């Protein structure tokens, strides 16, 4: 299982920063943004190899399920 920030969304935020800097804003004046989107990935093959059962409710909320 892995839970972390959505890297594609972080690249989009970085592009927004670059745009604002190129338009003349000072980097020191830009706010620090925290990630807003997170992803949950579950590897069922590894869970089975470890003897773990993953509840269906957790599988339903996962963004990616690897079988």
PDB file of N, CA, C and O in Angstrom:
ATOM      1  N   UNK A   1       0.831  -1.157   0.000  1.00  0.00           N
ATOM      2  CA  UNK A   1       0.000   0.000   0.000  1.00  0.00           C
ATOM      3  C   UNK A   1       0.888   1.237   0.000  1.00  0.00           C
ATOM      4  O   UNK A   1       1.943   1.268   0.634  1.00  0.00           O
ATOM      5  N   UNK A   2       0.441   2.244  -0.720  1.00  0.00           N
ATOM      6  CA  UNK A   2       1.157   3.521  -0.740  1.00  0.00           C
ATOM      7  C   UNK A   2       0.138   4.641  -0.721  1.00  0.00           C
ATOM      8  O   UNK A   2      -0.853   4.609  -1.451  1.00  0.00           O
ATOM      9  N   UNK A   3       0.388   5.629   0.119  1.00  0.00           N
ATOM     10  CA  UNK A   3      -0.484   6.798   0.214  1.00  0.00           C
ATOM     11  C   UNK A   3       0.406   8.024   0.189  1.00  0.00           C
ATOM     12  O   UNK A   3       1.269   8.192   1.051  1.00  0.00           O
ATOM     13  N   UNK A   4       0.199   8.874  -0.792  1.00  0.00           N
ATOM     14  CA  UNK A   4       1.042  10.057  -0.893  1.00  0.00           C
ATOM     15  C   UNK A   4       0.457  11.084  -1.832  1.00  0.00           C
ATOM     16  O   UNK A   4      -0.591  10.860  -2.438  1.00  0.00           O
ATOM     17  N   UNK A   5       1.137  12.218  -1.953  1.00  0.00           N
ATOM     18  CA  UNK A   5       0.621  13.292  -2.810  1.00  0.00           C
ATOM     19  C   UNK A   5       0.635  12.898  -4.282  1.00  0.00           C
ATOM     20  O   UNK A   5       1.488  12.130  -4.725  1.00  0.00           O
ATOM     21  N   UNK A   6      -0.310  13.429  -5.019  1.00  0.00           N
ATOM     22  CA  UNK A   6      -0.419  13.206  -6.456  1.00  0.00           C
ATOM     23  C   UNK A   6       0.689  14.001  -7.141  1.00  0.00           C
ATOM     24  O   UNK A   6       0.668  15.232  -7.125  1.00  0.00           O
ATOM     25  N   UNK A   7       1.656  13.308  -7.740  1.00  0.00           N
ATOM     26  CA  UNK A   7       2.814  13.990  -8.326  1.00  0.00           C
ATOM     27  C   UNK A   7       2.423  14.846  -9.532  1.00  0.00           C
ATOM     28  O   UNK A   7       3.012  15.905  -9.746  1.00  0.00           O
ATOM     29  N   UNK A   8       1.455  14.413 -10.310  1.00  0.00           N
ATOM     30  CA  UNK A   8       1.042  15.199 -11.477  1.00  0.00           C
ATOM     31  C   UNK A   8       0.451  16.532 -11.025  1.00  0.00           C
ATOM     32  O   UNK A   8       0.693  17.567 -11.645  1.00  0.00           O
ATOM     33  N   UNK A   9      -0.322  16.501  -9.947  1.00  0.00           N
ATOM     34  CA  UNK A   9      -0.888  17.740  -9.420  1.00  0.00           C
ATOM     35  C   UNK A   9       0.216  18.676  -8.917  1.00  0.00           C
ATOM     36  O   UNK A   9       0.109  19.895  -9.055  1.00  0.00           O
ATOM     37  N   UNK A  10       1.266  18.110  -8.340  1.00  0.00           N
ATOM     38  CA  UNK A  10       2.376  18.936  -7.870  1.00  0.00           C
ATOM     39  C   UNK A  10       3.086  19.607  -9.037  1.00  0.00           C
ATOM     40  O   UNK A  10       3.512  20.757  -8.923  1.00  0.00           O
ATOM     41  N   UNK A  11       3.219  18.901 -10.163  1.00  0.00           N
ATOM     42  CA  UNK A  11       3.828  19.514 -11.351  1.00  0.00           C
ATOM     43  C   UNK A  11       2.964  20.665 -11.861  1.00  0.00           C
ATOM     44  O   UNK A  11       3.487  21.686 -12.307  1.00  0.00           O
ATOM     45  N   UNK A  12       1.654  20.504 -11.796  1.00  0.00           N
ATOM     46  CA  UNK A  12       0.763  21.590 -12.217  1.00  0.00           C
ATOM     47  C   UNK A  12       0.941  22.810 -11.316  1.00  0.00           C
ATOM     48  O   UNK A  12       0.965  23.944 -11.794  1.00  0.00           O
ATOM     49  N   UNK A  13       1.065  22.569 -10.010  1.00  0.00           N
ATOM     50  CA  UNK A  13       1.285  23.684  -9.097  1.00  0.00           C
ATOM     51  C   UNK A  13       2.619  24.365  -9.390  1.00  0.00           C
ATOM     52  O   UNK A  13       2.722  25.591  -9.336  1.00  0.00           O
ATOM     53  N   UNK A  14       3.635  23.569  -9.700  1.00  0.00           N
ATOM     54  CA  UNK A  14       4.947  24.141 -10.022  1.00  0.00           C
ATOM     55  C   UNK A  14       4.857  24.996 -11.289  1.00  0.00           C
ATOM     56  O   UNK A  14       5.489  26.049 -11.370  1.00  0.00           O
ATOM     57  N   UNK A  15       4.083  24.554 -12.267  1.00  0.00           N
ATOM     58  CA  UNK A  15       3.917  25.335 -13.493  1.00  0.00           C
ATOM     59  C   UNK A  15       3.250  26.670 -13.182  1.00  0.00           C
ATOM     60  O   UNK A  15       3.571  27.689 -13.795  1.00  0.00           O
ATOM     61  N   UNK A  16       2.330  26.663 -12.235  1.00  0.00           N
ATOM     62  CA  UNK A  16       1.693  27.914 -11.827  1.00  0.00           C
ATOM     63  C   UNK A  16       2.689  28.873 -11.202  1.00  0.00           C
ATOM     64  O   UNK A  16       2.631  30.081 -11.431  1.00  0.00           O
ATOM     65  N   UNK A  17       3.608  28.322 -10.407  1.00  0.00           N
ATOM     66  CA  UNK A  17       4.662  29.150  -9.812  1.00  0.00           C
ATOM     67  C   UNK A  17       5.555  29.752 -10.902  1.00  0.00           C
ATOM     68  O   UNK A  17       5.869  30.941 -10.855  1.00  0.00           O
ATOM     69  N   UNK A  18       5.955  28.959 -11.860  1.00  0.00           N
ATOM     70  CA  UNK A  18       6.814  29.437 -12.949  1.00  0.00           C
ATOM     71  C   UNK A  18       6.103  30.546 -13.719  1.00  0.00           C
ATOM     72  O   UNK A  18       6.707  31.563 -14.057  1.00  0.00           O
ATOM     73  N   UNK A  19       4.824  30.343 -13.989  1.00  0.00           N
ATOM     74  CA  UNK A  19       4.042  31.356 -14.698  1.00  0.00           C
ATOM     75  C   UNK A  19       4.031  32.675 -13.939  1.00  0.00           C
ATOM     76  O   UNK A  19       4.229  33.737 -14.529  1.00  0.00           O
ATOM     77  N   UNK A  20       3.800  32.609 -12.636  1.00  0.00           N
ATOM     78  CA  UNK A  20       3.736  33.834 -11.835  1.00  0.00           C
ATOM     79  C   UNK A  20       5.099  34.527 -11.761  1.00  0.00           C
ATOM     80  O   UNK A  20       5.174  35.755 -11.764  1.00  0.00           O
ATOM     81  N   UNK A  21       6.171  33.741 -11.694  1.00  0.00           N
ATOM     82  CA  UNK A  21       7.520  34.327 -11.651  1.00  0.00           C
ATOM     83  C   UNK A  21       7.845  35.002 -12.987  1.00  0.00           C
ATOM     84  O   UNK A  21       8.405  36.098 -13.018  1.00  0.00           O
ATOM     85  N   UNK A  22       7.487  34.336 -14.089  1.00  0.00           N
ATOM     86  CA  UNK A  22       7.748  34.921 -15.404  1.00  0.00           C
ATOM     87  C   UNK A  22       6.922  36.177 -15.648  1.00  0.00           C
ATOM     88  O   UNK A  22       7.300  37.016 -16.465  1.00  0.00           O
ATOM     89  N   UNK A  23       5.809  36.313 -14.956  1.00  0.00           N
ATOM     90  CA  UNK A  23       4.982  37.524 -15.087  1.00  0.00           C
ATOM     91  C   UNK A  23       5.468  38.645 -14.176  1.00  0.00           C
ATOM     92  O   UNK A  23       4.889  39.731 -14.171  1.00  0.00           O
ATOM     93  N   UNK A  24       6.545  38.390 -13.390  1.00  0.00           N
ATOM     94  CA  UNK A  24       7.157  39.455 -12.625  1.00  0.00           C
ATOM     95  C   UNK A  24       7.043  39.376 -11.120  1.00  0.00           C
ATOM     96  O   UNK A  24       7.594  40.232 -10.426  1.00  0.00           O
ATOM     97  N   UNK A  25       6.353  38.385 -10.585  1.00  0.00           N
ATOM     98  CA  UNK A  25       6.257  38.278  -9.124  1.00  0.00           C
ATOM     99  C   UNK A  25       7.581  37.782  -8.556  1.00  0.00           C
ATOM    100  O   UNK A  25       8.290  37.001  -9.191  1.00  0.00           O
ATOM    101  N   UNK A  26       7.896  38.239  -7.376  1.00  0.00           N
ATOM    102  CA  UNK A  26       9.119  37.798  -6.716  1.00  0.00           C
ATOM    103  C   UNK A  26       8.873  36.426  -6.071  1.00  0.00           C
ATOM    104  O   UNK A  26       7.846  36.221  -5.425  1.00  0.00           O
ATOM    105  N   UNK A  27       9.809  35.494  -6.243  1.00  0.00           N
ATOM    106  CA  UNK A  27       9.633  34.165  -5.645  1.00  0.00           C
ATOM    107  C   UNK A  27       9.437  34.213  -4.128  1.00  0.00           C
ATOM    108  O   UNK A  27       8.725  33.378  -3.571  1.00  0.00           O
ATOM    109  N   UNK A  28      10.058  35.176  -3.460  1.00  0.00           N
ATOM    110  CA  UNK A  28       9.928  35.279  -2.006  1.00  0.00           C
ATOM    111  C   UNK A  28       8.509  35.671  -1.590  1.00  0.00           C
ATOM    112  O   UNK A  28       8.105  35.422  -0.454  1.00  0.00           O
ATOM    113  N   UNK A  29       7.751  36.283  -2.507  1.00  0.00           N
ATOM    114  CA  UNK A  29       6.390  36.723  -2.191  1.00  0.00           C
ATOM    115  C   UNK A  29       5.341  35.643  -2.448  1.00  0.00           C
ATOM    116  O   UNK A  29       4.181  35.808  -2.070  1.00  0.00           O
ATOM    117  N   UNK A  30       5.732  34.552  -3.080  1.00  0.00           N
ATOM    118  CA  UNK A  30       4.773  33.490  -3.395  1.00  0.00           C
ATOM    119  C   UNK A  30       4.520  32.622  -2.164  1.00  0.00           C
ATOM    120  O   UNK A  30       5.447  32.329  -1.409  1.00  0.00           O
ATOM    121  N   UNK A  31       3.275  32.215  -1.962  1.00  0.00           N
ATOM    122  CA  UNK A  31       2.963  31.367  -0.804  1.00  0.00           C
ATOM    123  C   UNK A  31       3.460  29.942  -1.010  1.00  0.00           C
ATOM    124  O   UNK A  31       3.602  29.478  -2.141  1.00  0.00           O
ATOM    125  N   UNK A  32       3.719  29.263   0.085  1.00  0.00           N
ATOM    126  CA  UNK A  32       4.088  27.850   0.033  1.00  0.00           C
ATOM    127  C   UNK A  32       2.793  27.050   0.080  1.00  0.00           C
ATOM    128  O   UNK A  32       2.010  27.179   1.021  1.00  0.00           O
ATOM    129  N   UNK A  33       2.574  26.235  -0.923  1.00  0.00           N
ATOM    130  CA  UNK A  33       1.347  25.452  -0.999  1.00  0.00           C
ATOM    131  C   UNK A  33       1.593  24.010  -0.575  1.00  0.00           C
ATOM    132  O   UNK A  33       2.602  23.407  -0.941  1.00  0.00           O
ATOM    133  N   UNK A  34       0.671  23.469   0.192  1.00  0.00           N
ATOM    134  CA  UNK A  34       0.705  22.072   0.585  1.00  0.00           C
ATOM    135  C   UNK A  34      -0.017  21.257  -0.487  1.00  0.00           C
ATOM    136  O   UNK A  34      -0.898  21.785  -1.166  1.00  0.00           O
ATOM    137  N   UNK A  35       0.339  19.987  -0.651  1.00  0.00           N
ATOM    138  CA  UNK A  35      -0.402  19.154  -1.608  1.00  0.00           C
ATOM    139  C   UNK A  35      -1.883  19.097  -1.226  1.00  0.00           C
ATOM    140  O   UNK A  35      -2.235  19.048  -0.047  1.00  0.00           O
ATOM    141  N   UNK A  36      -2.730  19.104  -2.237  1.00  0.00           N
ATOM    142  CA  UNK A  36      -4.167  19.055  -1.990  1.00  0.00           C
ATOM    143  C   UNK A  36      -4.783  17.738  -2.435  1.00  0.00           C
ATOM    144  O   UNK A  36      -5.863  17.372  -1.973  1.00  0.00           O
ATOM    145  N   UNK A  37      -4.106  17.023  -3.326  1.00  0.00           N
ATOM    146  CA  UNK A  37      -4.615  15.741  -3.808  1.00  0.00           C
ATOM    147  C   UNK A  37      -3.663  14.633  -3.363  1.00  0.00           C
ATOM    148  O   UNK A  37      -2.443  14.772  -3.444  1.00  0.00           O
ATOM    149  N   UNK A  38      -4.239  13.546  -2.897  1.00  0.00           N
ATOM    150  CA  UNK A  38      -3.448  12.397  -2.459  1.00  0.00           C
ATOM    151  C   UNK A  38      -3.961  11.149  -3.166  1.00  0.00           C
ATOM    152  O   UNK A  38      -5.136  11.060  -3.522  1.00  0.00           O
ATOM    153  N   UNK A  39      -3.065  10.188  -3.364  1.00  0.00           N
ATOM    154  CA  UNK A  39      -3.412   8.937  -4.039  1.00  0.00           C
ATOM    155  C   UNK A  39      -3.192   7.757  -3.102  1.00  0.00           C
ATOM    156  O   UNK A  39      -2.275   7.760  -2.282  1.00  0.00           O
ATOM    157  N   UNK A  40      -4.048   6.751  -3.236  1.00  0.00           N
ATOM    158  CA  UNK A  40      -3.908   5.504  -2.495  1.00  0.00           C
ATOM    159  C   UNK A  40      -3.776   4.377  -3.505  1.00  0.00           C
ATOM    160  O   UNK A  40      -4.669   4.174  -4.327  1.00  0.00           O
ATOM    161  N   UNK A  41      -2.669   3.642  -3.451  1.00  0.00           N
ATOM    162  CA  UNK A  41      -2.442   2.498  -4.329  1.00  0.00           C
ATOM    163  C   UNK A  41      -2.297   1.248  -3.469  1.00  0.00           C
ATOM    164  O   UNK A  41      -1.623   1.266  -2.439  1.00  0.00           O
ATOM    165  N   UNK A  42      -2.937   0.162  -3.904  1.00  0.00           N
ATOM    166  CA  UNK A  42      -2.899  -1.101  -3.159  1.00  0.00           C
ATOM    167  C   UNK A  42      -2.436  -2.200  -4.095  1.00  0.00           C
ATOM    168  O   UNK A  42      -2.975  -2.359  -5.191  1.00  0.00           O
ATOM    169  N   UNK A  43      -1.438  -2.960  -3.665  1.00  0.00           N
ATOM    170  CA  UNK A  43      -0.925  -4.082  -4.430  1.00  0.00           C
ATOM    171  C   UNK A  43      -1.487  -5.374  -3.819  1.00  0.00           C
ATOM    172  O   UNK A  43      -1.026  -5.828  -2.772  1.00  0.00           O
ATOM    173  N   UNK A  44      -2.487  -5.955  -4.490  1.00  0.00           N
ATOM    174  CA  UNK A  44      -3.143  -7.149  -3.963  1.00  0.00           C
ATOM    175  C   UNK A  44      -2.245  -8.384  -4.018  1.00  0.00           C
ATOM    176  O   UNK A  44      -2.353  -9.267  -3.167  1.00  0.00           O
ATOM    177  N   UNK A  45      -1.368  -8.452  -5.006  1.00  0.00           N
ATOM    178  CA  UNK A  45      -0.471  -9.604  -5.128  1.00  0.00           C
ATOM    179  C   UNK A  45       0.473  -9.665  -3.927  1.00  0.00           C
ATOM    180  O   UNK A  45       0.695 -10.735  -3.361  1.00  0.00           O
ATOM    181  N   UNK A  46       1.018  -8.528  -3.547  1.00  0.00           N
ATOM    182  CA  UNK A  46       1.915  -8.470  -2.389  1.00  0.00           C
ATOM    183  C   UNK A  46       1.146  -8.729  -1.102  1.00  0.00           C
ATOM    184  O   UNK A  46       1.640  -9.418  -0.209  1.00  0.00           O
ATOM    185  N   UNK A  47      -0.053  -8.184  -1.003  1.00  0.00           N
ATOM    186  CA  UNK A  47      -0.864  -8.415   0.190  1.00  0.00           C
ATOM    187  C   UNK A  47      -1.155  -9.908   0.352  1.00  0.00           C
ATOM    188  O   UNK A  47      -1.102 -10.438   1.462  1.00  0.00           O
ATOM    189  N   UNK A  48      -1.460 -10.575  -0.746  1.00  0.00           N
ATOM    190  CA  UNK A  48      -1.730 -12.019  -0.700  1.00  0.00           C
ATOM    191  C   UNK A  48      -0.475 -12.789  -0.300  1.00  0.00           C
ATOM    192  O   UNK A  48      -0.554 -13.738   0.480  1.00  0.00           O
ATOM    193  N   UNK A  49       0.681 -12.389  -0.828  1.00  0.00           N
ATOM    194  CA  UNK A  49       1.940 -13.055  -0.495  1.00  0.00           C
ATOM    195  C   UNK A  49       2.281 -12.899   0.984  1.00  0.00           C
ATOM    196  O   UNK A  49       2.919 -13.772   1.573  1.00  0.00           O
ATOM    197  N   UNK A  50       1.855 -11.783   1.584  1.00  0.00           N
ATOM    198  CA  UNK A  50       2.101 -11.547   3.006  1.00  0.00           C
ATOM    199  C   UNK A  50       1.007 -12.144   3.896  1.00  0.00           C
ATOM    200  O   UNK A  50       1.098 -12.100   5.123  1.00  0.00           O
ATOM    201  N   UNK A  51      -0.019 -12.698   3.265  1.00  0.00           N
ATOM    202  CA  UNK A  51      -1.104 -13.287   4.025  1.00  0.00           C
ATOM    203  C   UNK A  51      -2.085 -12.267   4.582  1.00  0.00           C
ATOM    204  O   UNK A  51      -2.746 -12.524   5.588  1.00  0.00           O
ATOM    205  N   UNK A  52      -2.181 -11.107   3.931  1.00  0.00           N
ATOM    206  CA  UNK A  52      -3.078 -10.042   4.391  1.00  0.00           C
ATOM    207  C   UNK A  52      -4.350 -10.035   3.561  1.00  0.00           C
ATOM    208  O   UNK A  52      -4.327 -10.328   2.365  1.00  0.00           O
ATOM    209  N   UNK A  53      -5.443  -9.702   4.199  1.00  0.00           N
ATOM    210  CA  UNK A  53      -6.688  -9.502   3.465  1.00  0.00           C
ATOM    211  C   UNK A  53      -7.023  -8.018   3.502  1.00  0.00           C
ATOM    212  O   UNK A  53      -6.959  -7.368   4.546  1.00  0.00           O
ATOM    213  N   UNK A  54      -7.376  -7.511   2.349  1.00  0.00           N
ATOM    214  CA  UNK A  54      -7.695  -6.086   2.229  1.00  0.00           C
ATOM    215  C   UNK A  54      -9.216  -5.957   2.205  1.00  0.00           C
ATOM    216  O   UNK A  54      -9.873  -6.553   1.351  1.00  0.00           O
ATOM    217  N   UNK A  55      -9.775  -5.191   3.123  1.00  0.00           N
ATOM    218  CA  UNK A  55     -11.236  -5.035   3.162  1.00  0.00           C
ATOM    219  C   UNK A  55     -11.780  -4.412   1.877  1.00  0.00           C
ATOM    220  O   UNK A  55     -11.144  -3.534   1.294  1.00  0.00           O
ATOM    221  N   UNK A  56     -12.942  -4.860   1.439  1.00  0.00           N
ATOM    222  CA  UNK A  56     -13.542  -4.300   0.215  1.00  0.00           C
ATOM    223  C   UNK A  56     -13.778  -2.793   0.300  1.00  0.00           C
ATOM    224  O   UNK A  56     -13.697  -2.100  -0.714  1.00  0.00           O
ATOM    225  N   UNK A  57     -14.064  -2.281   1.482  1.00  0.00           N
ATOM    226  CA  UNK A  57     -14.288  -0.846   1.615  1.00  0.00           C
ATOM    227  C   UNK A  57     -13.006  -0.060   1.324  1.00  0.00           C
ATOM    228  O   UNK A  57     -13.064   1.043   0.781  1.00  0.00           O
ATOM    229  N   UNK A  58     -11.852  -0.625   1.683  1.00  0.00           N
ATOM    230  CA  UNK A  58     -10.575   0.039   1.388  1.00  0.00           C
ATOM    231  C   UNK A  58     -10.261  -0.052  -0.101  1.00  0.00           C
ATOM    232  O   UNK A  58      -9.743   0.898  -0.689  1.00  0.00           O
ATOM    233  N   UNK A  59     -10.573  -1.194  -0.709  1.00  0.00           N
ATOM    234  CA  UNK A  59     -10.361  -1.341  -2.149  1.00  0.00           C
ATOM    235  C   UNK A  59     -11.228  -0.359  -2.938  1.00  0.00           C
ATOM    236  O   UNK A  59     -10.817   0.141  -3.986  1.00  0.00           O
ATOM    237  N   UNK A  60     -12.423  -0.089  -2.431  1.00  0.00           N
ATOM    238  CA  UNK A  60     -13.330   0.822  -3.130  1.00  0.00           C
ATOM    239  C   UNK A  60     -12.815   2.264  -3.095  1.00  0.00           C
ATOM    240  O   UNK A  60     -13.098   3.040  -4.008  1.00  0.00           O
ATOM    241  N   UNK A  61     -12.077   2.623  -2.073  1.00  0.00           N
ATOM    242  CA  UNK A  61     -11.577   3.993  -1.964  1.00  0.00           C
ATOM    243  C   UNK A  61     -10.218   4.180  -2.634  1.00  0.00           C
ATOM    244  O   UNK A  61      -9.769   5.315  -2.797  1.00  0.00           O
ATOM    245  N   UNK A  62      -9.561   3.103  -3.021  1.00  0.00           N
ATOM    246  CA  UNK A  62      -8.230   3.194  -3.634  1.00  0.00           C
ATOM    247  C   UNK A  62      -8.298   3.826  -5.018  1.00  0.00           C
ATOM    248  O   UNK A  62      -9.244   3.598  -5.772  1.00  0.00           O
ATOM    249  N   UNK A  63      -7.287   4.619  -5.340  1.00  0.00           N
ATOM    250  CA  UNK A  63      -7.177   5.217  -6.674  1.00  0.00           C
ATOM    251  C   UNK A  63      -6.626   4.213  -7.677  1.00  0.00           C
ATOM    252  O   UNK A  63      -6.968   4.251  -8.859  1.00  0.00           O
ATOM    253  N   UNK A  64      -5.770   3.314  -7.196  1.00  0.00           N
ATOM    254  CA  UNK A  64      -5.162   2.308  -8.068  1.00  0.00           C
ATOM    255  C   UNK A  64      -5.068   0.993  -7.307  1.00  0.00           C
ATOM    256  O   UNK A  64      -4.604   0.946  -6.168  1.00  0.00           O
ATOM    257  N   UNK A  65      -5.522  -0.080  -7.967  1.00  0.00           N
ATOM    258  CA  UNK A  65      -5.424  -1.420  -7.386  1.00  0.00           C
ATOM    259  C   UNK A  65      -4.607  -2.266  -8.349  1.00  0.00           C
ATOM    260  O   UNK A  65      -4.983  -2.442  -9.508  1.00  0.00           O
ATOM    261  N   UNK A  66      -3.484  -2.790  -7.859  1.00  0.00           N
ATOM    262  CA  UNK A  66      -2.599  -3.616  -8.676  1.00  0.00           C
ATOM    263  C   UNK A  66      -2.882  -5.059  -8.326  1.00  0.00           C
ATOM    264  O   UNK A  66      -2.777  -5.459  -7.166  1.00  0.00           O
ATOM    265  N   UNK A  67      -3.251  -5.863  -9.356  1.00  0.00           N
ATOM    266  CA  UNK A  67      -3.624  -7.251  -9.097  1.00  0.00           C
ATOM    267  C   UNK A  67      -2.549  -8.203  -9.444  1.00  0.00           C
ATOM    268  O   UNK A  67      -2.717  -9.411  -9.279  1.00  0.00           O
TER     269      UNK A  67
END
